[in-house]
Amino acid sequence: MARIVVAGAGAIGASIAYHLASLGAREVVLADRGRVAGGATSKAMGGVRQQFSTAAEVRLAQASIRFFEELGAPLFDQVGYLFLATTEEGLAGLEERRELQAELGVPVERIDARFVDGLRADDVLGAVFCATDGVADPPAVTRELVRRALRLGVEVRENTAAQTLDADVLVIACGPWSAEVGAARGVELPVRPLCRQLLETSELPELPEDLPMVLEAESGFHFRRRGDRLVLAMVDPEPRWGFDEVVDESLYGDRLERLRHRYAPAAEATIEGAWAGLYDMTPDAHPILGEVADGVYAACGFSGHGFMQSPAVGRALAEEILGLSPSLDLEPYRLERFASDAGFPETLVL
């Protein structure tokens, strides 16, 4: 069987390597120029949701949620995702997305946001909740995938550039560095890095273990529980393109004000930690999946959604590489779509 080298040992690469081995591939190498789960995966928020705005993304998420459910706690806490709308326009968008998601079988429902103790809801015009969504530990999940892959015979090479290894098949799963790896094989991948940051609060006693991920539909501000603290994120006022992973402390005040407004138990919270990471963005915020040159496959450009979609992507791409019928339709994600106008932009890039 052909020697398959997977470039990138984050969540996507680890999932592909694991699924390749589980489907019978025997010469699989998972290589990373750094460490397992050491890049963008280590910085991820860890949200796992099915509430997307396009059918293609919803189906990817649905196929992935089953894997996370099997993992269970402490790797995955199925606490749900709560979207809030505070304007008529936001509410209309929320309802439009809810109808699409419900048609596809996502158990999303309208709900009174006051079911979350301490959540301010007097300015909320409507809310939707999906109880099967949740939050996970991205580095730990990735390491679990690698552990399973190792057990099946996958060779893991840390601190090794995949380009230096002999390969009959190369899978590019390097997140924001995928364009560089693709260029070395003569493939132009329209992927570029976007810096995003997360903030962590001081300790907040008695945070409920079932606190859902809370998101404001209009602003994109969202927060989740991680231990006895909250982690906050929001789109920056101006996009920060490039590889510089720099925290902008000037935004602390605004983010704390939003948190204190929305969640009373965080009234005395301060920011005690912060980090920045990279999204691998494509022009339409959808990933690039499948063969991009002879013997070269891509799984990149997830635009912030790679971790939550990694189980389904890993299996479907592994199936395609091995000549099997993919369990998901990968046609919407082909590189060739960028030769013309890409017609399904994702609007929920958080």
C-alpha positions in Angstrom: 0.0 0.0 0.0 1.2 3.5 -0.8 3.1 5.4 1.9 0.9 8.3 3.1 2.4 11.3 4.9 0.0 13.6 6.7 1.5 17.1 7.2 0.2 18.7 10.4 -0.5 17.0 13.7 -3.3 19.2 14.8 -6.9 18.0 15.2 -7.5 17.7 11.4 -4.2 15.8 10.6 -4.6 13.6 13.7 -8.1 12.6 12.6 -7.1 11.9 9.1 -4.2 9.7 10.2 -6.3 7.8 12.7 -9.1 7.2 10.2 -6.6 6.1 7.5 -5.3 3.5 9.9 -8.7 2.4 11.1 -9.7 1.8 7.4 -6.7 -0.4 6.8 -3.9 1.8 5.6 -0.6 0.5 7.1 2.1 3.0 6.0 0.9 6.2 7.5 3.1 8.9 8.9 1.8 11.9 10.8 4.4 14.6 10.7 4.6 18.1 12.2 7.4 20.6 12.2 6.4 21.3 15.8 4.6 19.1 18.4 1.3 17.2 18.4 -1.5 19.7 19.0 1.1 22.5 19.3 -0.2 25.0 16.7 -3.7 26.5 16.1 -5.3 23.5 17.9 -3.6 24.4 21.2 -5.2 27.9 21.0 -8.7 26.9 20.0 -11.9 27.9 21.9 -13.1 24.3 21.8 -16.7 24.9 20.8 -18.5 22.1 19.0 -21.7 23.2 17.3 -24.1 22.3 14.5 -25.6 25.7 14.2 -24.2 26.9 10.9 -25.7 29.0 8.2 -25.2 26.6 5.2 -26.3 23.1 4.7 -22.9 21.8 3.8 -21.4 23.0 7.1 -24.3 21.7 9.1 -23.9 18.2 7.7 -20.2 18.3 8.5 -21.0 19.2 12.1 -23.7 16.6 12.4 -21.4 13.9 11.4 -18.7 15.1 13.8 -21.0 15.5 16.9 -21.5 11.7 17.1 -17.7 11.2 17.6 -17.6 13.8 20.3 -20.6 12.3 22.1 -18.7 8.9 22.1 -15.7 10.6 23.7 -17.8 12.2 26.4 -16.5 14.0 29.5 -14.0 15.2 30.3 -13.0 15.6 26.7 -16.4 16.8 25.6 -19.1 18.4 27.7 -22.5 18.5 26.0 -23.7 21.7 27.6 -25.3 23.2 24.4 -24.9 26.4 22.5 -27.2 29.4 23.2 -27.5 32.1 20.5 -29.1 35.4 21.6 -30.6 38.1 19.3 -31.0 41.7 20.6 -32.3 43.3 17.4 -35.0 42.6 14.9 -32.5 42.0 12.2 -30.5 39.6 14.3 -33.6 37.8 15.3 -34.7 37.3 11.7 -31.2 35.9 10.8 -31.4 33.6 13.9 -34.8 32.3 12.8 -33.7 31.8 9.2 -30.7 29.7 10.3 -32.8 27.8 12.8 -35.3 26.8 10.1 -32.5 25.5 7.9 -30.8 23.6 10.8 -34.1 22.1 11.9 -34.9 20.9 8.4 -31.6 19.1 8.4 -32.4 17.4 11.7 -30.5 19.5 14.2 -32.4 19.6 17.5 -32.4 23.4 17.7 -35.3 25.1 19.4 -36.5 28.6 20.4 -36.0 29.1 24.1 -36.3 31.6 26.9 -32.8 32.7 27.6 -33.6 33.1 31.3 -33.1 29.4 31.7 -29.4 30.2 32.3 -29.2 31.6 35.8 -27.6 35.0 36.0 -27.9 35.7 32.3 -29.3 39.1 31.4 -32.2 38.7 29.0 -34.2 41.9 29.3 -32.6 43.1 26.0 -32.9 39.8 24.3 -35.6 39.6 21.6 -35.2 35.9 21.0 -32.9 32.9 21.6 -32.2 29.5 20.1 -30.6 26.6 21.8 -29.1 23.3 20.7 -28.6 20.9 23.6 -26.5 18.5 21.7 -23.8 21.1 21.0 -21.1 21.6 23.5 -17.5 22.4 24.4 -14.4 20.3 24.3 -10.7 20.3 25.1 -9.0 20.5 21.6 -5.4 19.5 22.6 -6.6 16.6 24.7 -9.0 15.4 22.0 -6.1 15.6 19.4 -3.8 13.6 21.7 -6.5 11.0 22.1 -6.7 10.7 18.3 -3.0 10.4 18.1 -3.0 7.7 20.8 -5.5 5.7 18.8 -3.5 6.2 15.6 -0.3 5.0 17.3 -2.1 1.9 18.5 -3.1 1.2 14.9 0.5 1.5 13.7 0.7 5.1 12.6 4.2 6.6 12.8 4.3 10.0 14.5 7.2 12.3 13.7 7.4 15.5 15.7 9.8 18.4 14.8 9.8 17.0 11.3 8.8 18.9 8.1 6.6 16.6 6.1 8.2 17.8 2.9 11.5 16.1 3.9 9.8 12.7 4.0 9.3 10.3 1.1 5.6 10.0 0.3 3.5 8.4 -2.4 0.6 10.5 -1.1 0.9 13.8 0.8 -2.0 15.2 2.8 -1.7 18.9 3.6 -3.4 19.6 6.9 -1.2 22.4 8.2 -3.8 25.1 9.0 -2.6 28.6 8.2 0.8 27.1 7.0 -0.9 25.0 4.3 -0.4 27.5 1.5 3.4 27.3 2.1 3.4 23.5 2.0 1.2 23.4 -1.1 3.4 25.9 -2.9 6.4 23.5 -2.4 4.4 20.9 -4.4 3.3 23.4 -7.1 -0.2 23.9 -5.7 -1.7 27.3 -5.0 -4.0 27.1 -2.0 -6.0 30.3 -1.2 -5.5 30.0 2.5 -4.2 32.9 4.6 -3.8 33.4 8.4 -6.1 35.6 10.4 -5.0 36.4 14.0 -7.8 35.9 16.7 -7.5 36.2 20.4 -9.1 34.7 23.5 -9.3 36.1 27.0 -9.5 34.2 30.3 -11.1 35.6 33.4 -10.1 35.4 37.0 -11.5 32.6 39.1 -15.3 32.7 39.4 -16.6 30.6 42.2 -19.6 28.3 41.6 -19.8 28.5 37.9 -22.4 26.0 36.9 -21.0 22.9 35.2 -23.9 23.0 32.6 -23.3 26.6 31.5 -23.7 26.6 27.8 -21.6 28.4 25.2 -23.3 31.8 25.0 -23.2 33.8 21.8 -24.6 37.2 20.9 -25.7 36.8 17.3 -25.1 40.4 16.2 -21.7 41.1 17.8 -20.3 37.6 17.8 -19.2 38.0 21.4 -19.2 34.6 23.1 -18.0 32.9 26.2 -17.7 29.4 27.8 -16.8 27.9 31.1 -13.3 26.3 31.3 -12.8 25.0 34.8 -13.6 27.8 37.3 -13.0 30.6 34.7 -14.7 31.9 31.6 -13.0 32.2 28.2 -14.2 35.1 26.0 -13.8 35.7 22.3 -15.1 38.1 19.7 -14.2 39.3 16.2 -11.6 42.1 16.3 -12.7 45.6 15.2 -10.3 45.3 12.2 -9.1 42.0 10.8 -5.5 41.2 11.7 -4.1 39.3 8.7 -0.8 37.6 9.0 1.2 35.2 11.2 1.9 37.5 14.1 0.1 36.0 17.2 -0.2 39.1 19.3 -2.7 39.9 22.0 -4.3 43.4 21.8 -4.7 44.4 25.4 -6.6 47.5 24.4 -9.7 45.3 23.9 -9.8 44.0 27.4 -12.1 46.8 28.7 -14.7 46.3 26.0 -14.8 42.5 26.4 -15.1 42.8 30.2 -17.9 45.3 29.8 -19.8 43.0 27.4 -19.3 40.1 29.8 -20.5 42.0 32.9 -23.5 43.2 31.0 -24.5 39.8 29.8 -23.6 37.6 32.8 -24.1 38.8 36.4 -21.9 36.1 38.1 -19.0 37.7 36.2 -19.6 41.2 37.6 -16.3 41.2 39.5 -14.3 39.3 36.9 -10.9 40.6 35.6 -8.7 39.3 32.7 -5.9 37.1 34.0 -4.8 35.4 30.8 -4.9 35.9 27.1 -3.5 34.3 24.0 -3.7 34.7 20.2 -3.9 32.0 17.6 -4.5 31.7 13.8 -7.5 30.9 11.7 -6.7 29.4 8.2 -9.1 31.5 6.1 -10.4 30.9 2.6 -12.3 33.4 0.5 -15.7 31.8 1.3 -14.9 30.6 4.8 -15.3 26.9 3.8 -12.5 24.4 3.8 -10.6 22.9 0.9 -10.9 19.1 0.8 -9.8 16.5 -1.6 -7.1 15.9 -4.2 -5.4 19.1 -5.4 -2.6 17.6 -7.5 -1.5 14.1 -8.4 -0.9 12.4 -5.1 -1.5 15.5 -3.1 -4.6 16.1 -1.0 -5.7 19.1 1.1 -7.7 19.5 4.3 -7.2 23.1 5.2 -8.9 26.5 5.2 -11.4 25.7 8.0 -11.7 29.3 9.0 -12.0 28.7 12.7 -14.1 25.5 12.5 -11.5 22.8 11.9 -11.5 21.3 15.4 -15.2 20.9 15.6 -15.4 19.4 12.1 -12.3 17.2 12.4 -13.9 13.8 13.1 -16.1 13.9 10.0 -13.5 15.5 7.8 -10.9 12.9 8.9 -13.0 10.0 8.0 -14.4 11.3 4.7 -11.0 12.3 3.4 -9.4 9.1 4.5 -12.1 7.2 2.6 -11.5 9.2 -0.5 -7.7 8.7 -0.3 -8.2 4.9 0.0 -10.5 4.8 -3.0 -13.7 4.3 -1.0 -16.9 6.2 -1.3 -16.7 9.1 1.1 -19.3 9.1 3.9 -19.9 12.8 3.2 -20.3 14.8 0.0 -17.0 16.6 -0.4 -17.9 18.2 -3.8 -18.8 21.6 -2.2 -15.2 21.8 -0.8 -13.1 21.2 -3.9 -10.3 23.6 -4.7 -11.7 24.1 -8.3 -14.6 26.1 -6.9 -12.4 29.2 -6.7 -11.9 29.2 -10.5 -15.4 30.8 -10.5 -17.5 32.5 -7.9 -17.9 30.4 -4.7 -21.6 30.4 -4.0 -22.1 29.4 -0.4 -20.3 31.8 2.0 -20.5 30.9 5.6 -21.8 33.8 7.7 -21.2 32.4 11.2 -17.4 32.7 11.5 -16.9 33.2 15.2 
